[in-house]
């Protein structure tokens, strides 16, 4: 992973962004907290999470990638991978 990509992606900022998007407190968004199973995020809100990530970081998710973004860790890893691909 490039240093530039890591510098552009702060885990705590991402946690806050995700929490705001799903309308919950950032303390509820643990690294491996499943948005759907544990926080009750429905499919429409899950899509909104992906759209917010795409806009915030200037990346695009494919359909399969969208389905994989269910935790802070998976969101961080996917966005970081996409940012690194562009570097």
Number of C-alpha atoms within 10 A of each C-alpha: 11 13 9 11 18 16 9 11 16 12 16 11 11 19 23 15 17 24 19 13 17 19 12 13 12 17 9 13 21 13 14 12 15 18 23 14 10 12 14 12 17 13 11 8 16 20 15 15 23 22 16 15 22 14 10 11 14 11 16 15 17 7 8 8 13 17 13 12 22 19 20 22 18 16 23 20 15 19 23 21 15 17 20 15 11 9 10
